[in-house]
């Protein structure tokens, strides 16, 4: 299990705590500190399209209208903290966010 998130993100911290309590041992990739590989970024864009962008983030609000209109892959490459979090990958199966459906998938609730 690979877990793409931010150390400073409350949702990511909650998700990691819940995953660990459920017996998972995720490999954490901090998108700010570690970055996201080009191949992983391409897969995330393919899987989720522009839904991979966190439009509620302070980073998004700080972008110009021109930047907001640019390609999601280019935006995420330039601003990895724009990624909606967490993104979790297990054996080629990807999820995004930490809503009830994702929690049920990994926690069995």
N, CA, C and O atoms as a printed pandas DataFrame, in Angstrom:
     atom_number atom_name residue_name chain_id  residue_number  x_coord  y_coord  z_coord
0              1         N          UNK        A               1    0.843   -1.183    0.000
1              2        CA          UNK        A               1    0.000    0.000    0.000
2              3         C          UNK        A               1    0.881    1.236    0.000
3              4         O          UNK        A               1    1.735    1.422    0.867
4              5         N          UNK        A               2    0.644    2.081   -1.008
5              6        CA          UNK        A               2    1.340    3.369   -1.056
6              7         C          UNK        A               2    0.337    4.468   -0.748
7              8         O          UNK        A               2   -0.792    4.451   -1.240
8              9         N          UNK        A               3    0.755    5.413    0.061
9             10        CA          UNK        A               3   -0.117    6.474    0.561
10            11         C          UNK        A               3    0.507    7.812    0.191
11            12         O          UNK        A               3    1.552    8.185    0.725
12            13         N          UNK        A               4   -0.140    8.540   -0.733
13            14        CA          UNK        A               4    0.344    9.850   -1.148
14            15         C          UNK        A               4   -0.431   10.896   -0.359
15            16         O          UNK        A               4   -1.659   10.951   -0.431
16            17         N          UNK        A               5    0.286   11.726    0.394
17            18        CA          UNK        A               5   -0.384   12.737    1.198
18            19         C          UNK        A               5    0.593   13.797    1.662
19            20         O          UNK        A               5    1.675   13.963    1.099
20            21         N          UNK        A               6    0.188   14.509    2.698
21            22        CA          UNK        A               6    1.022   15.541    3.315
22            23         C          UNK        A               6    1.078   15.293    4.813
23            24         O          UNK        A               6    0.070   14.955    5.433
24            25         N          UNK        A               7    2.261   15.461    5.390
25            26        CA          UNK        A               7    2.405   15.297    6.837
26            27         C          UNK        A               7    1.556   16.305    7.597
27            28         O          UNK        A               7    1.089   16.017    8.699
28            29         N          UNK        A               8    1.353   17.480    7.021
29            30        CA          UNK        A               8    0.624   18.545    7.705
30            31         C          UNK        A               8   -0.890   18.481    7.486
31            32         O          UNK        A               8   -1.618   19.316    8.022
32            33         N          UNK        A               9   -1.371   17.521    6.722
33            34        CA          UNK        A               9   -2.794   17.419    6.383
34            35         C          UNK        A               9   -3.535   16.616    7.453
35            36         O          UNK        A               9   -3.201   15.460    7.714
36            37         N          UNK        A              10   -4.547   17.241    8.073
37            38        CA          UNK        A              10   -5.328   16.562    9.112
38            39         C          UNK        A              10   -6.004   15.296    8.594
39            40         O          UNK        A              10   -6.010   14.270    9.274
40            41         N          UNK        A              11   -6.571   15.367    7.392
41            42        CA          UNK        A              11   -7.241   14.202    6.817
42            43         C          UNK        A              11   -6.250   13.065    6.604
43            44         O          UNK        A              11   -6.568   11.906    6.870
44            45         N          UNK        A              12   -5.059   13.388    6.129
45            46        CA          UNK        A              12   -4.030   12.362    5.911
46            47         C          UNK        A              12   -3.615   11.718    7.233
47            48         O          UNK        A              12   -3.438   10.502    7.311
48            49         N          UNK        A              13   -3.462   12.538    8.264
49            50        CA          UNK        A              13   -3.094   11.989    9.576
50            51         C          UNK        A              13   -4.178   11.052   10.107
51            52         O          UNK        A              13   -3.872    9.988   10.646
52            53         N          UNK        A              14   -5.439   11.443    9.957
53            54        CA          UNK        A              14   -6.550   10.584   10.396
54            55         C          UNK        A              14   -6.565    9.284    9.608
55            56         O          UNK        A              14   -6.745    8.207   10.177
56            57         N          UNK        A              15   -6.375    9.386    8.302
57            58        CA          UNK        A              15   -6.389    8.202    7.449
58            59         C          UNK        A              15   -5.254    7.253    7.810
59            60         O          UNK        A              15   -5.463    6.043    7.903
60            61         N          UNK        A              16   -4.056    7.791    8.013
61            62        CA          UNK        A              16   -2.918    6.943    8.376
62            63         C          UNK        A              16   -3.142    6.250    9.715
63            64         O          UNK        A              16   -2.823    5.071    9.871
64            65         N          UNK        A              17   -3.684    6.973   10.667
65            66        CA          UNK        A              17   -3.961    6.395   11.982
66            67         C          UNK        A              17   -4.968    5.248   11.860
67            68         O          UNK        A              17   -4.781    4.187   12.455
68            69         N          UNK        A              18   -6.025    5.465   11.096
69            70        CA          UNK        A              18   -7.050    4.439   10.910
70            71         C          UNK        A              18   -6.498    3.232   10.154
71            72         O          UNK        A              18   -6.791    2.089   10.507
72            73         N          UNK        A              19   -5.707    3.482    9.121
73            74        CA          UNK        A              19   -5.116    2.384    8.354
74            75         C          UNK        A              19   -4.178    1.546    9.217
75            76         O          UNK        A              19   -4.195    0.317    9.144
76            77         N          UNK        A              20   -3.365    2.206   10.029
77            78        CA          UNK        A              20   -2.447    1.490   10.924
78            79         C          UNK        A              20   -3.222    0.672   11.945
79            80         O          UNK        A              20   -2.864   -0.471   12.227
80            81         N          UNK        A              21   -4.282    1.249   12.501
81            82        CA          UNK        A              21   -5.106    0.533   13.487
82            83         C          UNK        A              21   -5.767   -0.691   12.859
83            84         O          UNK        A              21   -6.030   -1.673   13.552
84            85         N          UNK        A              22   -6.039   -0.640   11.549
85            86        CA          UNK        A              22   -6.662   -1.756   10.841
86            87         C          UNK        A              22   -5.634   -2.791   10.375
87            88         O          UNK        A              22   -5.992   -3.774    9.725
88            89         N          UNK        A              23   -4.355   -2.569   10.708
89            90        CA          UNK        A              23   -3.318   -3.542   10.371
90            91         C          UNK        A              23   -2.577   -3.289    9.075
91            92         O          UNK        A              23   -1.747   -4.105    8.675
92            93         N          UNK        A              24   -2.852   -2.188    8.413
93            94        CA          UNK        A              24   -2.130   -1.847    7.179
94            95         C          UNK        A              24   -0.807   -1.160    7.540
95            96         O          UNK        A              24   -0.701   -0.492    8.568
96            97         N          UNK        A              25    0.177   -1.336    6.693
97            98        CA          UNK        A              25    1.473   -0.681    6.868
98            99         C          UNK        A              25    1.792    0.097    5.595
99           100         O          UNK        A              25    2.591   -0.350    4.772
100          101         N          UNK        A              26    1.166    1.265    5.435
101          102        CA          UNK        A              26    1.367    2.016    4.190
102          103         C          UNK        A              26    2.769    2.606    4.076
103          104         O          UNK        A              26    3.379    3.011    5.065
104          105         N          UNK        A              27    3.255    2.642    2.845
105          106        CA          UNK        A              27    4.465    3.381    2.528
106          107         C          UNK        A              27    4.015    4.801    2.232
107          108         O          UNK        A              27    3.276    5.036    1.277
108          109         N          UNK        A              28    4.461    5.754    3.053
109          110        CA          UNK        A              28    3.987    7.123    2.935
110          111         C          UNK        A              28    4.887    7.914    1.990
111          112         O          UNK        A              28    6.109    7.928    2.134
112          113         N          UNK        A              29    4.261    8.562    1.033
113          114        CA          UNK        A              29    4.961    9.462    0.118
114          115         C          UNK        A              29    4.412   10.856    0.379
115          116         O          UNK        A              29    3.265   11.150    0.042
116          117         N          UNK        A              30    5.225   11.708    0.977
117          118        CA          UNK        A              30    4.821   13.085    1.232
118          119         C          UNK        A              30    4.989   13.846   -0.077
119          120         O          UNK        A              30    6.105   13.997   -0.574
120          121         N          UNK        A              31    3.877   14.326   -0.635
121          122        CA          UNK        A              31    3.940   14.940   -1.962
122          123         C          UNK        A              31    4.775   16.205   -1.978
123          124         O          UNK        A              31    5.302   16.576   -3.027
124          125         N          UNK        A              32    4.910   16.875   -0.847
125          126        CA          UNK        A              32    5.735   18.085   -0.792
126          127         C          UNK        A              32    7.210   17.716   -0.606
127          128         O          UNK        A              32    8.066   18.203   -1.344
128          129         N          UNK        A              33    7.506   16.872    0.359
129          130        CA          UNK        A              33    8.895   16.546    0.683
130          131         C          UNK        A              33    9.508   15.536   -0.294
131          132         O          UNK        A              33   10.663   15.675   -0.697
132          133         N          UNK        A              34    8.724   14.519   -0.670
133          134        CA          UNK        A              34    9.250   13.444   -1.512
134          135         C          UNK        A              34    8.962   13.646   -2.989
135          136         O          UNK        A              34    9.675   13.121   -3.845
136          137         N          UNK        A              35    7.918   14.406   -3.286
137          138        CA          UNK        A              35    7.503   14.571   -4.676
138          139         C          UNK        A              35    6.726   13.357   -5.165
139          140         O          UNK        A              35    6.577   12.366   -4.452
140          141         N          UNK        A              36    6.243   13.453   -6.374
141          142        CA          UNK        A              36    5.490   12.372   -7.011
142          143         C          UNK        A              36    6.184   12.074   -8.328
143          144         O          UNK        A              36    6.440   12.980   -9.121
144          145         N          UNK        A              37    6.488   10.798   -8.561
145          146        CA          UNK        A              37    7.179   10.433   -9.801
146          147         C          UNK        A              37    6.292   10.760  -11.004
147          148         O          UNK        A              37    5.067   10.825  -10.891
148          149         N          UNK        A              38    6.926   10.962  -12.141
149          150        CA          UNK        A              38    6.188   11.267  -13.370
150          151         C          UNK        A              38    5.200   10.154  -13.705
151          152         O          UNK        A              38    4.077   10.426  -14.128
152          153         N          UNK        A              39    5.617    8.892  -13.517
153          154        CA          UNK        A              39    4.721    7.781  -13.856
154          155         C          UNK        A              39    3.534    7.726  -12.905
155          156         O          UNK        A              39    2.411    7.470  -13.338
156          157         N          UNK        A              40    3.766    7.964  -11.604
157          158        CA          UNK        A              40    2.647    7.980  -10.649
158          159         C          UNK        A              40    1.712    9.148  -10.939
159          160         O          UNK        A              40    0.491    9.000  -10.875
160          161         N          UNK        A              41    2.274   10.293  -11.253
161          162        CA          UNK        A              41    1.460   11.468  -11.566
162          163         C          UNK        A              41    0.597   11.199  -12.799
163          164         O          UNK        A              41   -0.584   11.546  -12.824
164          165         N          UNK        A              42    1.187   10.586  -13.807
165          166        CA          UNK        A              42    0.434   10.259  -15.023
166          167         C          UNK        A              42   -0.708    9.288  -14.715
167          168         O          UNK        A              42   -1.811    9.433  -15.243
168          169         N          UNK        A              43   -0.442    8.312  -13.868
169          170        CA          UNK        A              43   -1.485    7.344  -13.503
170          171         C          UNK        A              43   -2.599    8.022  -12.716
171          172         O          UNK        A              43   -3.777    7.755  -12.952
172          173         N          UNK        A              44   -2.237    8.894  -11.786
173          174        CA          UNK        A              44   -3.239    9.616  -10.992
174          175         C          UNK        A              44   -4.129   10.452  -11.899
175          176         O          UNK        A              44   -5.347   10.467  -11.725
176          177         N          UNK        A              45   -3.534   11.151  -12.867
177          178        CA          UNK        A              45   -4.305   11.965  -13.809
178          179         C          UNK        A              45   -5.200   11.072  -14.666
179          180         O          UNK        A              45   -6.354   11.415  -14.923
180          181         N          UNK        A              46   -4.675    9.935  -15.107
181          182        CA          UNK        A              46   -5.464    9.008  -15.921
182          183         C          UNK        A              46   -6.650    8.471  -15.125
183          184         O          UNK        A              46   -7.765    8.384  -15.639
184          185         N          UNK        A              47   -6.400    8.111  -13.866
185          186        CA          UNK        A              47   -7.446    7.533  -13.020
186          187         C          UNK        A              47   -8.524    8.551  -12.627
187          188         O          UNK        A              47   -9.714    8.235  -12.644
188          189         N          UNK        A              48   -8.107    9.764  -12.275
189          190        CA          UNK        A              48   -9.029   10.715  -11.642
190          191         C          UNK        A              48   -9.262   12.005  -12.428
191          192         O          UNK        A              48  -10.164   12.772  -12.090
192          193         N          UNK        A              49   -8.471   12.259  -13.467
193          194        CA          UNK        A              49   -8.632   13.477  -14.254
194          195         C          UNK        A              49   -8.483   14.723  -13.392
195          196         O          UNK        A              49   -7.639   14.771  -12.497
196          197         N          UNK        A              50   -9.304   15.728  -13.665
197          198        CA          UNK        A              50   -9.169   16.960  -12.897
198          199         C          UNK        A              50   -9.747   16.835  -11.484
199          200         O          UNK        A              50   -9.623   17.762  -10.684
200          201         N          UNK        A              51  -10.377   15.697  -11.172
201          202        CA          UNK        A              51  -10.826   15.442   -9.794
202          203         C          UNK        A              51   -9.630   15.250   -8.861
203          204         O          UNK        A              51   -9.785   15.264   -7.640
204          205         N          UNK        A              52   -8.438   15.071   -9.434
205          206        CA          UNK        A              52   -7.229   14.943   -8.620
206          207         C          UNK        A              52   -6.811   16.279   -8.023
207          208         O          UNK        A              52   -5.951   16.326   -7.143
208          209         N          UNK        A              53   -7.420   17.372   -8.503
209          210        CA          UNK        A              53   -7.082   18.702   -7.993
210          211         C          UNK        A              53   -7.957   19.056   -6.800
211          212         O          UNK        A              53   -9.176   18.884   -6.838
212          213         N          UNK        A              54   -7.331   19.548   -5.747
213          214        CA          UNK        A              54   -8.046   20.000   -4.559
214          215         C          UNK        A              54   -8.363   21.487   -4.728
215          216         O          UNK        A              54   -7.536   22.354   -4.442
216          217         N          UNK        A              55   -9.575   21.754   -5.197
217          218        CA          UNK        A              55   -9.967   23.137   -5.469
218          219         C          UNK        A              55  -10.348   23.909   -4.209
219          220         O          UNK        A              55  -10.675   25.093   -4.289
220          221         N          UNK        A              56  -10.310   23.260   -3.056
221          222        CA          UNK        A              56  -10.607   23.943   -1.792
222          223         C          UNK        A              56   -9.320   24.381   -1.077
223          224         O          UNK        A              56   -9.377   24.996   -0.012
224          225         N          UNK        A              57   -8.179   24.066   -1.660
225          226        CA          UNK        A              57   -6.912   24.344   -0.984
226          227         C          UNK        A              57   -6.493   25.805   -1.082
227          228         O          UNK        A              57   -6.913   26.530   -1.984
228          229         N          UNK        A              58   -5.663   26.216   -0.143
229          230        CA          UNK        A              58   -5.133   27.582   -0.189
230          231         C          UNK        A              58   -4.221   27.763   -1.401
231          232         O          UNK        A              58   -4.132   28.855   -1.962
232          233         N          UNK        A              59   -3.547   26.688   -1.800
233          234        CA          UNK        A              59   -2.701   26.768   -2.996
234          235         C          UNK        A              59   -3.561   27.099   -4.216
235          236         O          UNK        A              59   -3.191   27.956   -5.017
236          237         N          UNK        A              60   -4.701   26.429   -4.362
237          238        CA          UNK        A              60   -5.601   26.679   -5.497
238          239         C          UNK        A              60   -6.091   28.120   -5.480
239          240         O          UNK        A              60   -6.099   28.789   -6.513
240          241         N          UNK        A              61   -6.498   28.598   -4.311
241          242        CA          UNK        A              61   -7.016   29.964   -4.213
242          243         C          UNK        A              61   -5.958   31.009   -4.557
243          244         O          UNK        A              61   -6.291   32.124   -4.960
244          245         N          UNK        A              62   -4.692   30.653   -4.400
245          246        CA          UNK        A              62   -3.609   31.580   -4.704
246          247         C          UNK        A              62   -3.196   31.609   -6.167
247          248         O          UNK        A              62   -2.383   32.441   -6.569
248          249         N          UNK        A              63   -3.754   30.706   -6.963
249          250        CA          UNK        A              63   -3.401   30.651   -8.389
250          251         C          UNK        A              63   -4.175   31.707   -9.184
251          252         O          UNK        A              63   -5.283   32.098   -8.817
252          253         N          UNK        A              64   -3.572   32.148  -10.260
253          254        CA          UNK        A              64   -4.267   33.074  -11.169
254          255         C          UNK        A              64   -5.297   32.283  -11.978
255          256         O          UNK        A              64   -5.241   31.055  -12.027
256          257         N          UNK        A              65   -6.226   32.983  -12.602
257          258        CA          UNK        A              65   -7.228   32.328  -13.437
258          259         C          UNK        A              65   -6.570   31.582  -14.590
259          260         O          UNK        A              65   -7.038   30.516  -14.992
260          261         N          UNK        A              66   -5.494   32.135  -15.118
261          262        CA          UNK        A              66   -4.764   31.476  -16.205
262          263         C          UNK        A              66   -4.178   30.155  -15.720
263          264         O          UNK        A              66   -4.275   29.137  -16.405
264          265         N          UNK        A              67   -3.566   30.178  -14.533
265          266        CA          UNK        A              67   -2.999   28.940  -13.981
266          267         C          UNK        A              67   -4.092   27.904  -13.717
267          268         O          UNK        A              67   -3.916   26.722  -14.010
268          269         N          UNK        A              68   -5.216   28.352  -13.165
269          270        CA          UNK        A              68   -6.318   27.431  -12.863
270          271         C          UNK        A              68   -6.859   26.758  -14.120
271          272         O          UNK        A              68   -7.373   25.642  -14.054
272          273         N          UNK        A              69   -6.747   27.424  -15.253
273          274        CA          UNK        A              69   -7.255   26.882  -16.510
274          275         C          UNK        A              69   -6.260   25.938  -17.190
275          276         O          UNK        A              69   -6.592   25.326  -18.204
276          277         N          UNK        A              70   -5.064   25.814  -16.653
277          278        CA          UNK        A              70   -4.064   24.978  -17.316
278          279         C          UNK        A              70   -4.297   23.491  -17.048
279          280         O          UNK        A              70   -5.146   23.113  -16.240
280          281         N          UNK        A              71   -3.532   22.668  -17.738
281          282        CA          UNK        A              71   -3.632   21.222  -17.679
282          283         C          UNK        A              71   -3.432   20.712  -16.245
283          284         O          UNK        A              71   -2.483   21.129  -15.581
284          285         N          UNK        A              72   -4.307   19.816  -15.752
285          286        CA          UNK        A              72   -4.156   19.295  -14.387
286          287         C          UNK        A              72   -2.796   18.646  -14.128
287          288         O          UNK        A              72   -2.244   18.792  -13.037
288          289         N          UNK        A              73   -2.254   17.937  -15.106
289          290        CA          UNK        A              73   -0.945   17.296  -14.918
290          291         C          UNK        A              73    0.150   18.342  -14.709
291          292         O          UNK        A              73    1.023   18.177  -13.857
292          293         N          UNK        A              74    0.094   19.413  -15.491
293          294        CA          UNK        A              74    1.087   20.479  -15.349
294          295         C          UNK        A              74    0.932   21.183  -14.004
295          296         O          UNK        A              74    1.922   21.515  -13.351
296          297         N          UNK        A              75   -0.307   21.406  -13.598
297          298        CA          UNK        A              75   -0.553   22.037  -12.297
298          299         C          UNK        A              75   -0.009   21.186  -11.153
299          300         O          UNK        A              75    0.650   21.699  -10.248
300          301         N          UNK        A              76   -0.290   19.879  -11.199
301          302        CA          UNK        A              76    0.191   18.997  -10.120
302          303         C          UNK        A              76    1.709   18.847  -10.146
303          304         O          UNK        A              76    2.334   18.699   -9.096
304          305         N          UNK        A              77    2.298   18.883  -11.320
305          306        CA          UNK        A              77    3.757   18.806  -11.399
306          307         C          UNK        A              77    4.389   20.055  -10.776
307          308         O          UNK        A              77    5.405   19.972  -10.086
308          309         N          UNK        A              78    3.773   21.207  -11.030
309          310        CA          UNK        A              78    4.305   22.468  -10.507
310          311         C          UNK        A              78    3.940   22.696   -9.041
311          312         O          UNK        A              78    4.707   23.295   -8.287
312          313         N          UNK        A              79    2.761   22.211   -8.645
313          314        CA          UNK        A              79    2.252   22.434   -7.283
314          315         C          UNK        A              79    1.719   21.119   -6.724
315          316         O          UNK        A              79    0.507   20.905   -6.725
316          317         N          UNK        A              80    2.600   20.224   -6.242
317          318        CA          UNK        A              80    2.130   18.913   -5.782
318          319         C          UNK        A              80    1.117   18.987   -4.630
319          320         O          UNK        A              80    0.335   18.056   -4.435
320          321         N          UNK        A              81    1.128   20.084   -3.870
321          322        CA          UNK        A              81    0.185   20.198   -2.761
322          323         C          UNK        A              81   -1.247   20.439   -3.247
323          324         O          UNK        A              81   -2.175   20.429   -2.439
324          325         N          UNK        A              82   -1.443   20.655   -4.552
325          326        CA          UNK        A              82   -2.784   20.783   -5.114
326          327         C          UNK        A              82   -3.502   19.442   -5.217
327          328         O          UNK        A              82   -4.704   19.400   -5.481
328          329         N          UNK        A              83   -2.773   18.345   -5.009
329          330        CA          UNK        A              83   -3.370   17.019   -5.136
330          331         C          UNK        A              83   -4.404   16.798   -4.041
331          332         O          UNK        A              83   -4.153   17.064   -2.865
332          333         N          UNK        A              84   -5.569   16.307   -4.449
333          334        CA          UNK        A              84   -6.580   15.907   -3.479
334          335         C          UNK        A              84   -5.989   14.724   -2.705
335          336         O          UNK        A              84   -5.386   13.828   -3.295
336          337         N          UNK        A              85   -6.166   14.732   -1.398
337          338        CA          UNK        A              85   -5.481   13.748   -0.571
338          339         C          UNK        A              85   -6.445   13.010    0.345
339          340         O          UNK        A              85   -7.529   13.501    0.660
340          341         N          UNK        A              86   -6.029   11.826    0.764
341          342        CA          UNK        A              86   -4.883   11.062    0.280
342          343         C          UNK        A              86   -5.206   10.311   -1.012
343          344         O          UNK        A              86   -6.368   10.060   -1.330
344          345         N          UNK        A              87   -4.163    9.965   -1.736
345          346        CA          UNK        A              87   -4.274    9.039   -2.859
346          347         C          UNK        A              87   -3.618    7.752   -2.379
347          348         O          UNK        A              87   -2.475    7.757   -1.922
348          349         N          UNK        A              88   -4.351    6.654   -2.487
349          350        CA          UNK        A              88   -3.850    5.364   -2.003
350          351         C          UNK        A              88   -3.822    4.387   -3.168
351          352         O          UNK        A              88   -4.773    4.290   -3.944
352          353         N          UNK        A              89   -2.711    3.663   -3.274
353          354        CA          UNK        A              89   -2.549    2.662   -4.331
354          355         C          UNK        A              89   -2.226    1.322   -3.686
355          356         O          UNK        A              89   -1.311    1.211   -2.870
356          357         N          UNK        A              90   -2.989    0.312   -4.066
357          358        CA          UNK        A              90   -2.737   -1.054   -3.611
358          359         C          UNK        A              90   -2.829   -1.964   -4.823
359          360         O          UNK        A              90   -3.898   -2.112   -5.415
360          361         N          UNK        A              91   -1.717   -2.570   -5.189
361          362        CA          UNK        A              91   -1.675   -3.520   -6.311
362          363         C          UNK        A              91   -2.337   -2.978   -7.579
363          364         O          UNK        A              91   -3.087   -3.688   -8.248
364          365         N          UNK        A              92   -2.053   -1.721   -7.900
365          366        CA          UNK        A              92   -2.570   -1.127   -9.123
366          367         C          UNK        A              92   -3.991   -0.580   -9.014
367          368         O          UNK        A              92   -4.521   -0.043   -9.987
368          369         N          UNK        A              93   -4.608   -0.707   -7.852
369          370        CA          UNK        A              93   -5.948   -0.170   -7.613
370          371         C          UNK        A              93   -5.794    1.150   -6.862
371          372         O          UNK        A              93   -5.163    1.185   -5.805
372          373         N          UNK        A              94   -6.358    2.229   -7.389
373          374        CA          UNK        A              94   -6.162    3.571   -6.844
374          375         C          UNK        A              94   -7.451    4.132   -6.268
375          376         O          UNK        A              94   -8.532    3.925   -6.820
376          377         N          UNK        A              95   -7.328    4.848   -5.145
377          378        CA          UNK        A              95   -8.458    5.600   -4.590
378          379         C          UNK        A              95   -7.965    7.004   -4.264
379          380         O          UNK        A              95   -6.767    7.254   -4.133
380          381         N          UNK        A              96   -8.933    7.915   -4.137
381          382        CA          UNK        A              96   -8.589    9.293   -3.813
382          383         C          UNK        A              96   -9.554    9.803   -2.746
383          384         O          UNK        A              96  -10.742    9.479   -2.763
384          385         N          UNK        A              97   -9.037   10.596   -1.826
385          386        CA          UNK        A              97   -9.851   11.139   -0.747
386          387         C          UNK        A              97   -9.994   10.157    0.402
387          388         O          UNK        A              97   -9.438    9.059    0.372
388          389         N          UNK        A              98  -10.757   10.571    1.426
389          390        CA          UNK        A              98  -10.956    9.733    2.607
390          391         C          UNK        A              98  -12.423    9.782    3.031
391          392         O          UNK        A              98  -12.740    9.966    4.206
392          393         N          UNK        A              99  -13.300    9.615    2.060
393          394        CA          UNK        A              99  -14.731    9.572    2.320
394          395         C          UNK        A              99  -15.130    8.159    2.755
395          396         O          UNK        A              99  -14.295    7.256    2.785
396          397         N          UNK        A             100  -16.392    7.976    3.088
397          398        CA          UNK        A             100  -16.887    6.704    3.627
398          399         C          UNK        A             100  -16.607    5.511    2.708
399          400         O          UNK        A             100  -16.290    4.425    3.192
400          401         N          UNK        A             101  -16.721    5.700    1.389
401          402        CA          UNK        A             101  -16.490    4.582    0.473
402          403         C          UNK        A             101  -15.047    4.101    0.512
403          404         O          UNK        A             101  -14.789    2.898    0.472
404          405         N          UNK        A             102  -14.108    5.037    0.589
405          406        CA          UNK        A             102  -12.693    4.672    0.648
406          407         C          UNK        A             102  -12.383    4.034    2.009
407          408         O          UNK        A             102  -11.657    3.042    2.082
408          409         N          UNK        A             103  -12.928    4.598    3.066
409          410        CA          UNK        A             103  -12.725    4.025    4.399
410          411         C          UNK        A             103  -13.248    2.594    4.452
411          412         O          UNK        A             103  -12.580    1.709    4.989
412          413         N          UNK        A             104  -14.434    2.360    3.899
413          414        CA          UNK        A             104  -15.019    1.017    3.909
414          415         C          UNK        A             104  -14.135    0.032    3.141
415          416         O          UNK        A             104  -13.985   -1.124    3.537
416          417         N          UNK        A             105  -13.560    0.504    2.050
417          418        CA          UNK        A             105  -12.706   -0.369    1.236
418          419         C          UNK        A             105  -11.489   -0.860    2.010
419          420         O          UNK        A             105  -11.130   -2.035    1.927
420          421         N          UNK        A             106  -10.850    0.043    2.767
421          422        CA          UNK        A             106   -9.611   -0.311    3.445
422          423         C          UNK        A             106   -9.797   -0.726    4.901
423          424         O          UNK        A             106   -8.964   -1.443    5.456
424          425         N          UNK        A             107  -10.874   -0.280    5.511
425          426        CA          UNK        A             107  -11.075   -0.577    6.936
426          427         C          UNK        A             107  -12.131   -1.660    7.158
427          428         O          UNK        A             107  -12.261   -2.195    8.259
428          429         N          UNK        A             108  -12.879   -1.976    6.107
429          430        CA          UNK        A             108  -13.883   -3.020    6.209
430          431         C          UNK        A             108  -15.121   -2.628    6.985
431          432         O          UNK        A             108  -15.877   -3.492    7.431
432          433         N          UNK        A             109  -15.336   -1.333    7.151
433          434        CA          UNK        A             109  -16.525   -0.887    7.908
434          435         C          UNK        A             109  -17.765   -0.916    7.032
435          436         O          UNK        A             109  -18.854   -0.577    7.493
